[in-house]
């Protein structure tokens, strides 16, 4: 296979920051090439340079042996390079055909839209990839996976021969992710080169041919997937060995004090009631397939979503939780699945995000805020959860995903919440940051906090949880403890299968 893409000595700086330094990257025709690195390693900057969004300070982009000088994304498209971002660029109220041909619609001799011809070309494109999509409905009615396939189809319709896929499985179910991998393998047979960015190491080994690793804006290695290992790649990424991603669980104990008890929770009138108890110092896992009702139950309990019936006791006292404000008043904090849209105000500073729900504690002389007290409390919380940033004034949007998660946790600790619900706490963050989040969670339970962890990642459910409630079709079907917490047992109950 010949080299279709070569990045030669690419460097890029921003005010006060050296984002990339002398990066070399080569991708072969028909190759799936992984780009690995912690958040902040330079992956996104490098891909934005490759797709014409940024211009490099130094270095060359060479496509099919020809040096390129991209001034815009359209220049990259003209050279056969397309990027599929995590946040899709589709128009939600247009259908797949209209999105694919947006801005370059086919017309007939009279200048009218050639709708039948565009639809036929779209059908041929999706047939070639083995994708079955309703081309008539608005894309907002398609699943996330189907929308992603439309993005891929749109890129290929532009004759792209180099595809960049940025965290493409972040919001997909395992079945949808496997369908995506099938499409990628088909594209590989057609000679399309792909750069694949993912924090899921098992995906890298399942789909990729070679791996380039970045750390702190510097290329630290290139490896053949077949001859590499997860441990070796992690060490390259973080610059040190991670002895274990998961901290040791506490010795087996008899859970004594119940801090949260939910009984007969029914979201809809005809539902079977769900009940569970959470103990002080415990991590209780909510596991199951996507759509099994894990998040829905947690949100119903704290009043974030409507519920037909529930009974909730906090520290043995019956409470009424009609909305999240009631939950906060009872010492319950939620780290939501989507931290950027539901958990944080991205244009606010770290200090503002940590104190926004609890400004009353800094009230001074009526309605004035004692900023000195606020700053001191914020600094304590930043240290407690180990947020890595220049200071409390740092804007949230500039932080890595792991540090953003820590900021949400710090807010609830600042609010004296002793019961924490973590919904997909490590989604979209790198292996080093994951290990820090796990360590922080276990440190908190050691201080008497109680945690519910909702996760789609079986390794962290097994590695972190003291007990696991397994969900299937909206109901808790099994409570696993101790040695029964295994991937096999979780999946057996989650799917009603026999393993």
N, C-alpha and C positions, 0 to 999 in steps of 0.2 A: 504493500500500500504506500502510495506516495504521500508526502506531507502536503496537506491542503492549506494549513494555517501555521504561521510561525510568528511569534512575538519575540522581538529581539531587543533585549536590554531596556525594557519599558520602565520609566521612572515617572513619578507624579508627586508633587507636593502641594499642600494647602497651607494657608497661613499658620505657621507654628507647628505643622505636622508633615512629616515625611511619610506619605501613604504607601508608596511603592518605590523600591530601589533595585534597579537592574534585573527585572523579571524576564526570564526566557521561558517560552512555552511553545511546544509544537504539538499539533494535532493531525493525525493521519486521516485520509479519506476512509469513511466507513468505520471510524473508531468512536467509542464512547469513552470520553476522557474525564475523569473526576477531578474537581478542584476542591481541595480540602483546606481547612484552616479555621481557627477560632474566630468568633465574631471580632471584627476589628483587624483581622489579619491582612486585609486588602483585596479580598475576593470580589466584592461588589465594585470597588474602584476599578479593578482590572477589567471586569466585564463591561463597565460603562465606557471605558476607553475603547474596548474592542467593538462596541456597538455604536460608537460615534457620539455618545452623550458627553463624554469628557475628551479633551485632547491631552496626550502625554507631553510631559516636559522634555523627554528624551526617548529615543528608541524608535523602532519601526514595526509596523504591522504589514506582514507579507501574506498575500492570499494567492495561491496557485503560482508562486514564484514572482509575483508582481507587487512591488511596494505600494502601499496605500496611504492616503492622507485624508482621513475622515474629518469632515467639519460638522456633520450632523448624522442623525440616525438614518436618514434616507441614503446617505453615502454608503453606510454599512450595508443597508438592504441591497443597494445596487451592486455591491461586491459579493452578495450571496450570504450575508450574515444576518441572522434574526435572533432576538432574545425574547424569551417568554418569562415575564416577571411573575413574582408571587401575586401581586395585585394585577389582575387582568386588565387589558386595554380595550375590552369589548364594550360596545354600546348596548346596555341591557335591554332596551326596548326595540331593538332590531333583531331579525332572525339570523341564523348562521350564515346564510347566503349573503345577506345585506352587509354583515360584518366583514366577511371575507373580501368582498369587492368594494368596500367603502373607500371613496376617493378615487377609484379607478374602475367605475362601473362600465360594463359593456353596453353599447348602444347599437341600434339598427340604422339603416340608411336614412331614416327620418329623424334621427337624433333621440329617439325614445329608448327607454331602458329595455334591453334584451333580457328580460327576466328568465325566460325559458332556457336561454343559452347559459346564463350564469348559474342557474340551478343545476343544469346538466353537468357543467364543469365541476361544481361543488360535489355532486353525487359521485362523479368519477374519482375525485380526490379522496373522498372518505371511503369509497369502495376499495381503492388501492391500499388504504391503511387498515381495512377491516373494521371500520368504525360505523356503528349504527346510531344515527342521530336524527331526530325529527327536525327537518330543515324549515318547517313552516312556523314553529313557535318562537316567541321571543327568547333570546338566550338567557334572560333572567329566570325562565321557567325550567331551564336545564339544570342538571346536577353540576356540582363544582368540577367533577371529573370531565363531564361532557363539555363544559365551557373551556376547559384546558385543551381538550381535543380540537375544539374550534380554533383556539389560538394556534395550535400546531398546524392545522389545515391552512389557516391564513398565512402563516410563515412559508409553508411549502408552496402555496399559490404564487408567492412572490419569487419563486425559484431559489429559495434559500438552500444552500448546501452545507451550511454550518449553523447548527442550532445551539443556543445557550438556554439551558433549563435551570432556573434558579429556584431551588427548594420545591420542585414540582409535586412532591407527595405530601407536603405539609398538612393539607386539609383533606387528603383522600383516605378512604377506607382501605384496608389491606387488599380487598378484591379489586377496587378501582386502581390501586397502585400497580397491581400485577397486570391489569389491562394496559396501563400506561407503558409498563416495561415491554409488553408484547409489541406495542406500536413502535417503541424505540428499537427493538430487535429487527422489526421489519424495515425501518428506515436505515438501519445499519446495512442490511442486505442490499439496499438501493444506493449505497455509497454515501449517504448523508453522515457528516461528522457531527458529533454532539459533545458539548461541554456540560457536565452534570454536577450541580452543586447540591449537596445534601449533608445534614448532620447525622443521618442514620447510617452507621457504618455497615450494617448488614445489607443495605441497598447498594452501597459501593461495591461490595464483593459479589452481589448478585448480578449486576448489570454492566460494570465498567471494565475496560481493558487495561488502562493505565491510570495512574494517579499522580497529580502534582500537588505538593503541599506548600502552603505559605504560612509564615509566622512573622508577625510584626512588619509586614510589608516586604519581606525578603523570601525568595524561594529557597526552601531548605532541602528539597529532594524531589525526585521523580521515581516512581516505583511501578513495576509490573504487578497488577493485582494478583495474579496467580502465585507469585513468589513472595507476597507480603503478608502481614498479619495485622489484626486490629491493634495489638499492643505496640507494634513498631510504628504504626501510623499515628497513634495517640501520642507517643513519645516525641515524634517529629513535630506534631502540631503544638504541643504545650511546652516542649523543651525539657521535659522531665518525665519520669515514669509515674503513672497513676497506679499505685499498688492495687487499689480497688475503687471502683466508682461508688460503691455503696458502703456507708459506715456500718459497723457492726450493730446488729440489733441487740437490745437489752436482753438479759437472761430471762427465760420464761418466768412470768409472774402471774399471780391471780389478780386480774383487773378488779380494783375495788371501787373507787369513786367514779360514778357516772356523772359527766359534766353536761352532756346533751342527750336527751332521749326524745325520739320522734316516734309517734304511735299512730297507726291507721291513717297514713298519709295517702289520700286519693286525689289525684289531680283532676280526674273527671268522675262523673257520677257512677259510672259502671265499672270503674277500676277496682282491682284487688288492692286492698290496703297494704302499704309497706311500713315496716317498723324496723328501727335499729337504735343502738345505744353507742355512744362514744365515751371512752374513759380518759381520765386524766393521764397525760404522758404517753398516749397511744397515737399511732398512725393507722387509721382505718382506711383501707383502700376500697374504692368503688370501681369495679372492673366489669367489662362486658364489651360487646361489639358496639360500634358507632350506631347511635339511634336506639340503644337498649334502655334508655331512660335514666342514666346516671346523673347527668347534669340537671335534668328536669326535676328529679327528686330533691337534689340539694337546693336548687333555686326555689322550689315550692316551700321547703321547710323554712327558709329565711325570709319568705315573703316577697322575693324578687319577681315571682310569677303567680298568677291566680291559682287557687287550689279549691277543690270541692270540700275537702275535709282534712283536718289534721289536729293532732294534739302534741304540743311540744313542752318539754320541761328542761330548764337550764339550771344546773346545780340543784336539782330536785324540786324546783319551784315552777309551777305552771306559768307559761308566758304566752302572750298574744303577739305573734309576729306577722303583721299585715304588710310590712314593707321593709326594705333593707335598713331604714333608719331605726326601726324597732329592733332588728337583729344587732345593729351596732350598739344600741343602748344596753343590750343583753350580753355584750362582749363577744359577738360573732363577726368575723371579717371574712370576706370572699376575695380571693385572687382569681379573677375571671379568666375564661379560656382565651379571650381576645384582649390582651393587656393594653394594646394601643388604642382601641376604640371604647373599651368598657372599664379599664383599670387605671388609666393614666390620662393626664392632660399634657399632650406631647410638647406644647409650646411653653409650658410652665417649667420653672426650675425644679431641682430636686427638693429644695426646701418647701416650695409652694405645694408640690404634690404630696409630701409627707404630712404637712400640717393642714391641708385644705378641709378635711373633714372634722378637724378638732381645734379650730381657731379660738373657741370659747375658753380653752384652758390658758390662753395667753392674754385674756381680756384684762385691761388695765385702765383704771379711772373711767369706768362706764363702758364706752364702746371702742376705746382705743386699743390697739394691739401692741403688746410689749415685744418689739422685734428682737431685743436682746435675748429674752427668755426663749423665744421661738428659735432663734439661731442656735442657742446652746442645746436645746432639746433635739433639734435636727441633727446637729453634729454627733450627739450621743447615739442616735438611731443609725446614722450612716456608719459609725464605727461598729455598732452591734451586728449589723448584717453585712458589713465589709463591702460597701459600695465603692467601686473604683472610679473616681472622678476627680477633676481638679479641685472641686469644692461644691458646697451646697448650692451655689449660684448657677451651676452647670445646667443647661437646658436639657430636659428629658430626652428630646429627640436625638441628641448626640450620643447617648449611651448605648452600649451593646444590649442585646436582649436579656442576658443574664443579670446585668445591673439594673435594668428596668424592672425585672421581676423582684429583685431585692428591694427596690423602692416601694413597690406595692406592699410587700411584707412589712417594711419599716413603717408605713402609714398605719397599718393595723396594730402593730406593736406600740406605736406612739399613742394609739387610741385605747390602749389597755385591753385589747381583745385577746382573750386566752383560748378561744376556740377559732381555729382557722380552717377554711375550706380552700384547698388548692386545686383548681380545675386546669388540667394539662399544664403543670407548672414548668415543664422543661421543653415545651414545644418551641421549635425554632431557635434553640440555643445550643452552643457547641458542647463537646464532651467535657472540657475543662470547667465551663460554667455549670454544667449539670452536676458535676461532682461537688461544686461549692454549694449549690442549692440543696443537694441531698444532705451534706454535712450540716448546713444551717437548720434544716428541718429536724434532724436528729438532735441537734443541740437544743432546739426549742422544746422538744418533748422532754428532754432531760431536765428542763427548768419548769416542767409542769404544764406546758401548753398541750393542747389536744388538736390533732390534725386529721381532717378528711382529705384524702388525695384521690382525685378522679384522674385516671390516666388510661390512654389507649396503648401505652407501651408496656407489654408484659414483663420485660426484664426489670423495670423499675417498680412495678406492682409487687413482683416476687422479692426483689432486693430490698425494698423499703418498708413494706407494710407488716404490721403485727397481726392484723386480721384483715380479711378481704370479703366484702359483700359482692357477690357475683350477680349481675343483672341479666335478664333475658326478657325481651318484649315488655318492658316497663315494670318488671317485678324483680324483687330480690329473690333469687331461687336457691341460693346457698351461701352460708357463712363459713369461710375457710379459716383455719387457725394453724399456727406452728408449722409442722412438717407437711401439712396438707396444702400449703401455699406453694403450688408449682404451676408452671405454664400449662402443663397437661391438664391439671384439675380445673384451672380457670377456664380454659377453652372447652373442656368437656361439659361444664355446666352452662357456659355462655351460649353454646350452640346446641345443647341437648344431644350432643353426639356421644359416642362410645369410643373411648381411647384406651 
